Amino acid sequence: MKTPGQNVLVTKQVFITLILSTGLLNHVIIIPFVLNTASRDAWISAILSIFPLILFAWMVFFIIKKTNQQNMFDWWKNHFGKKAAIAYLVPILLFLYISTYVTLKDTTIWISIYFVTDLPYVTTFILFLLLCYIATRLGLKTLAISSGIILPIVVILGFFIAAANTTEKNVDLLFPILMDGFKPVLRGLIYILAGLFELFIVILLVPNIHNKIKYRHILLLGFIYLGLLLGPLTGTIMEFGPVEGKNFRYPAFEQWRLLKIGEYITHLDFFALWQWLSSALIRISLFIILISYAVPEKHRTFTITALYFGLLILELIPLQSYQFYQFIYVYFFPSLPFFFLAMCVIFIIMIFIAEKRGKQHEKTKKETSHQNY
């Protein structure tokens, strides 16, 4: 995973880009699955996620610190050979590509249902795909700068909808808790961790950061992820109730449709279009850029084009919306926390092995030097 233009960004730029990218996952895509699984107790699942979040953030920081913010592929290749590096990298690249497809398809379905019902779905898909392709070709630095412009607008709109719908919220709907026991809470926790554990992506981006990342930076990013999920999650329950809330496919968007200012200002849900499309654009472009770093720079343009063409081919495969949702609800998102955890544990184990080898090598070197003397 050779990254061009090493150390071209600062920590804030990378984290802003990740907030938009993973923020879409936590703020929009995962919420209906958490509600469907944990219902009223979904917010309890979010609170409990603090403990594994703190631990996972430390694991990510430990890897970054021990590798000295080195490129992941280079570190593995230098310590365990090219084959081991490829074996570790391939599952990560596969995750990035599947996540890209999931984001692209889910976003296109949403646009087609609510905004461009008269436009063929395939046309909408191709247009958005082309937009993402252009953004990807502009590169990571342009993407990070754009994120710095987009994020403040997204944040302002988020606070606006939260404040404007205050009169529609009923805190009593959050209680009573644990009526169905603790099992739904644990199941909901799995979906929440699928979004929070995307902190792992920081490891992929550290070679592009010229300043040192600290543990508090990663932990703060994780809590921002959690806040982006907890806000619309509790808002949905308080505004619609646990029964009605879990029937929505896009509950965060439904909060925009509920918005009404006075007697004459309604239908402000087009603001949600800006939030969702801008975040999806950043997420898709970022993941494709990260995948393209796995090939030499001279092949990067061809790789990006091939990856987008592959997304188009995947879209041509007949897959109904229900089948797509079943795939991400039953298989994809529940597997992500375990995937990220496994990747971190394997990396940490190999770091200890590499350090032990290094110490043994130094010891042997000193003994040999002493004997020669």
C-alpha positions in Angstrom: 0.0 0.0 0.0 2.3 2.7 -1.3 1.0 6.1 -0.6 1.9 9.0 -2.9 2.9 12.3 -1.3 3.8 11.0 2.1 3.0 13.2 5.0 0.8 15.7 3.1 -1.9 16.1 5.7 -2.3 17.1 9.3 -4.3 15.1 11.9 -7.3 17.5 11.7 -7.7 17.1 8.0 -7.7 13.4 8.2 -10.1 13.3 11.1 -12.5 15.7 9.4 -12.6 13.5 6.4 -13.2 10.4 8.6 -16.0 12.2 10.5 -17.8 12.7 7.2 -17.1 9.2 5.9 -17.9 7.1 9.0 -20.4 9.7 10.2 -22.7 8.7 7.3 -22.5 5.1 8.5 -23.2 5.9 12.1 -25.6 8.7 11.6 -27.8 7.2 8.8 -27.0 3.6 7.6 -26.6 1.7 10.8 -29.4 3.3 12.9 -32.4 1.3 11.4 -30.6 -1.9 12.1 -29.9 -1.0 15.7 -33.5 0.1 16.2 -34.8 -3.1 14.6 -32.6 -5.2 16.9 -32.7 -3.4 20.2 -35.9 -1.3 19.8 -36.4 1.1 22.7 -33.1 -0.1 24.3 -31.0 0.9 21.3 -29.7 3.9 23.2 -28.6 1.6 26.1 -26.6 -0.3 23.5 -24.9 3.0 22.5 -24.0 3.9 26.1 -22.5 0.4 26.7 -20.4 0.8 23.5 -18.2 3.3 25.4 -16.2 0.6 27.1 -15.2 -1.4 24.0 -14.7 1.9 22.2 -12.1 3.0 24.7 -10.3 -0.4 24.5 -10.3 -0.5 20.7 -9.1 3.1 20.4 -6.1 2.1 22.6 -5.4 -0.9 20.3 -5.4 1.4 17.2 -3.1 3.8 19.0 -0.8 1.0 20.1 -0.4 -0.2 16.5 0.2 3.3 15.2 2.8 4.0 17.9 4.7 0.7 17.6 4.9 1.0 13.8 6.0 4.7 14.1 3.1 5.7 11.8 4.7 3.6 9.0 2.8 2.4 6.0 1.1 -0.9 7.0 2.1 -2.9 3.9 5.7 -1.7 4.2 5.9 -2.7 7.9 4.5 -6.2 7.3 6.8 -6.7 4.3 9.9 -5.5 6.2 9.2 -7.8 9.1 7.5 -10.9 7.7 7.8 -10.7 3.9 5.7 -9.7 1.0 3.4 -12.8 1.1 2.4 -12.1 4.7 1.9 -8.5 3.9 -0.5 -9.3 1.0 -2.3 -12.0 3.1 -3.0 -9.3 5.8 -3.9 -6.6 3.3 -6.3 -8.4 1.1 -9.2 -8.8 3.6 -8.9 -5.1 4.4 -9.1 -4.1 0.7 -12.1 -6.4 0.4 -13.8 -4.7 3.3 -13.2 -1.3 1.8 -14.6 -2.3 -1.6 -17.8 -4.0 -0.1 -18.3 -0.9 2.1 -18.0 1.3 -1.0 -20.6 -0.8 -2.8 -23.0 -0.8 0.2 -22.7 3.0 0.6 -23.2 3.6 -3.2 -26.2 1.3 -3.5 -27.9 2.5 -0.3 -27.5 6.1 -1.2 -28.8 5.6 -4.7 -31.9 3.6 -3.4 -32.7 6.5 -1.0 -32.3 9.2 -3.8 -34.5 7.2 -6.1 -37.3 6.6 -3.6 -37.6 10.2 -2.2 -36.2 12.7 -4.7 -36.0 11.4 -8.3 -38.8 8.9 -8.6 -39.2 9.7 -12.4 -35.6 9.0 -13.2 -34.5 5.4 -13.8 -32.6 4.0 -10.9 -29.7 2.9 -13.1 -29.3 6.5 -14.4 -29.2 7.8 -10.9 -26.6 5.2 -10.0 -24.4 6.0 -13.0 -24.6 9.8 -12.4 -23.6 9.5 -8.8 -20.9 7.0 -9.7 -19.3 9.5 -12.2 -19.4 12.2 -9.5 -17.5 9.9 -7.1 -15.0 9.0 -9.8 -14.2 12.6 -10.5 -13.7 13.2 -6.7 -11.4 10.2 -6.4 -9.2 11.3 -9.3 -8.7 14.6 -7.6 -6.8 12.8 -4.8 -6.7 12.6 -1.1 -5.5 16.1 -0.4 -8.3 17.7 -2.4 -10.8 15.4 -0.7 -9.5 16.4 2.8 -9.7 20.2 1.9 -13.2 19.7 0.5 -14.2 17.9 3.7 -13.1 20.9 5.7 -15.5 23.0 3.8 -18.4 20.5 3.8 -18.3 19.4 7.4 -19.2 22.8 9.0 -22.3 22.9 6.8 -23.3 19.4 7.7 -22.8 20.0 11.4 -24.9 23.2 11.3 -27.7 21.4 9.6 -27.4 18.6 12.1 -27.8 21.0 15.1 -30.6 22.8 13.3 -32.7 19.7 12.8 -32.1 18.6 16.4 -33.1 21.9 17.8 -36.0 22.5 15.5 -37.7 19.2 16.4 -37.3 19.7 20.1 -41.1 20.3 20.5 -41.8 16.9 18.9 -39.6 14.9 21.3 -41.0 13.0 24.2 -38.3 11.8 26.6 -40.7 9.4 28.3 -40.6 7.2 25.2 -37.0 6.3 26.1 -38.3 4.4 29.1 -38.9 1.8 30.6 -35.7 0.0 29.7 -34.7 -3.7 29.4 -38.3 -4.9 29.2 -37.1 -7.7 26.8 -34.0 -8.5 28.8 -30.4 -7.8 28.0 -30.1 -9.9 24.8 -31.5 -7.2 22.4 -29.1 -4.7 23.9 -26.1 -6.9 23.2 -27.3 -7.6 19.7 -27.8 -3.8 19.1 -24.3 -3.3 20.5 -22.8 -5.4 17.7 -24.2 -3.1 15.0 -23.1 0.0 16.9 -19.5 -1.3 17.1 -19.6 -2.0 13.4 -19.5 1.8 13.0 -17.3 2.7 15.9 -14.6 0.2 15.1 -14.0 1.9 11.7 -11.4 3.8 13.8 -9.2 1.1 12.3 -9.1 3.1 9.1 -6.9 5.7 10.9 -4.1 3.1 10.6 -4.4 3.1 6.9 -4.2 6.9 6.7 -1.3 7.6 9.2 1.4 7.5 6.5 -0.2 10.7 5.0 0.0 12.6 8.3 3.1 14.6 9.1 2.5 15.2 12.8 2.2 12.5 15.6 -1.1 11.1 16.5 -1.9 10.7 20.2 -4.3 8.5 22.0 -6.6 11.3 22.9 -7.0 12.2 19.2 -8.2 8.7 18.4 -10.4 8.5 21.4 -12.0 11.9 20.6 -12.7 10.7 17.1 -14.4 7.6 18.5 -16.6 9.7 20.8 -17.6 11.9 17.9 -18.6 8.8 16.0 -20.7 7.7 19.0 -22.3 11.2 19.3 -23.2 11.1 15.6 -25.1 7.8 16.2 -26.6 8.6 19.6 -28.2 11.9 18.5 -30.5 10.7 15.7 -31.0 7.3 17.5 -32.5 8.9 20.6 -34.2 11.5 18.4 -36.0 8.8 16.4 -37.3 7.1 19.6 -38.4 10.3 21.2 -40.1 11.6 18.1 -41.7 8.5 16.6 -41.6 5.9 19.4 -39.7 2.6 19.4 -42.4 0.7 17.4 -42.9 3.3 14.6 -39.2 4.2 14.6 -37.9 0.8 13.8 -40.3 0.6 10.8 -38.5 3.4 9.0 -35.7 2.4 6.6 -34.2 5.9 6.9 -35.2 7.2 10.4 -32.6 10.1 10.3 -34.3 11.4 7.1 -37.8 11.0 8.6 -36.8 13.5 11.2 -36.2 16.1 8.4 -39.7 15.3 7.0 -41.2 15.9 10.4 -39.7 19.4 10.5 -42.1 22.3 10.5 -41.4 26.0 11.2 -44.5 28.0 11.9 -47.5 27.6 9.6 -45.9 28.0 6.2 -42.3 26.7 6.3 -42.3 22.9 5.7 -40.6 20.4 3.4 -37.1 21.2 4.4 -36.0 17.6 3.8 -33.9 18.7 0.8 -31.3 19.8 3.4 -30.8 16.1 4.2 -29.9 15.6 0.5 -26.8 17.8 1.0 -25.8 16.0 4.2 -26.1 12.5 2.8 -24.7 13.0 -0.7 -21.7 15.0 0.5 -20.9 12.4 3.1 -21.4 9.5 0.7 -19.2 11.2 -1.9 -16.4 11.5 0.6 -16.8 8.0 1.9 -16.8 6.3 -1.5 -14.0 8.4 -2.9 -11.8 7.9 0.2 -12.2 4.1 0.2 -11.4 3.8 -3.5 -8.3 6.0 -3.0 -7.2 3.7 -0.1 -7.7 0.6 -2.3 -5.7 2.2 -5.1 -2.7 2.8 -2.8 -2.2 -1.0 -2.9 -0.8 -0.8 -6.4 2.3 1.1 -7.8 1.6 4.8 -8.6 1.9 4.2 -12.4 -1.0 1.8 -12.3 -3.2 3.9 -10.0 -5.3 5.6 -12.7 -6.1 2.3 -14.3 -6.9 0.7 -10.9 -9.3 3.5 -10.0 -11.1 3.2 -13.3 -11.3 -0.6 -13.0 -12.7 -0.4 -9.5 -15.5 2.0 -10.5 -16.3 -0.2 -13.5 -16.5 -3.1 -11.1 -19.0 -1.2 -9.0 -21.1 -0.7 -12.2 -20.9 -4.4 -13.0 -22.1 -5.2 -9.4 -25.0 -2.9 -9.9 -26.1 -4.8 -13.0 -26.4 -8.0 -11.0 -30.1 -8.4 -10.3 -30.4 -7.8 -6.5 -33.7 -6.6 -5.1 -33.7 -3.9 -2.4 -35.0 -6.5 0.2 -32.1 -8.9 -0.7 -29.6 -6.1 -0.4 -30.9 -5.1 3.0 -30.9 -8.7 4.2 -27.3 -9.1 3.2 -26.1 -6.0 5.1 -28.4 -6.6 8.1 -27.8 -10.3 8.6 -24.2 -10.8 7.3 -22.2 -7.7 6.6 -22.6 -5.3 9.5 -22.7 -8.0 12.3 -19.4 -9.4 11.0 -17.6 -6.0 11.0 -16.8 -5.7 14.7 -15.2 -9.1 14.8 -13.3 -8.4 11.6 -11.8 -5.1 12.9 -11.0 -6.7 16.3 -9.3 -9.7 14.6 -7.2 -7.4 12.4 -6.1 -5.4 15.4 -5.3 -8.5 17.5 -3.3 -10.1 14.7 -1.4 -6.9 14.1 -0.6 -6.5 17.8 0.6 -10.1 18.1 2.8 -9.7 15.1 4.3 -6.5 16.6 5.3 -8.4 19.7 6.8 -11.2 17.6 8.7 -8.6 15.5 10.0 -6.9 18.7 11.1 -10.3 20.1 12.9 -11.1 16.9 14.6 -7.7 16.9 15.8 -8.2 20.5 17.0 -11.7 19.7 18.8 -10.4 16.6 20.5 -7.7 18.7 21.5 -10.2 21.3 23.0 -12.5 18.7 24.8 -9.6 17.0 26.3 -8.5 20.3 27.5 -12.0 21.2 29.0 -12.4 17.7 30.7 -9.1 18.0 32.1 -10.0 21.5 33.4 -13.3 20.2 35.2 -11.7 17.3 36.7 -9.1 19.6 
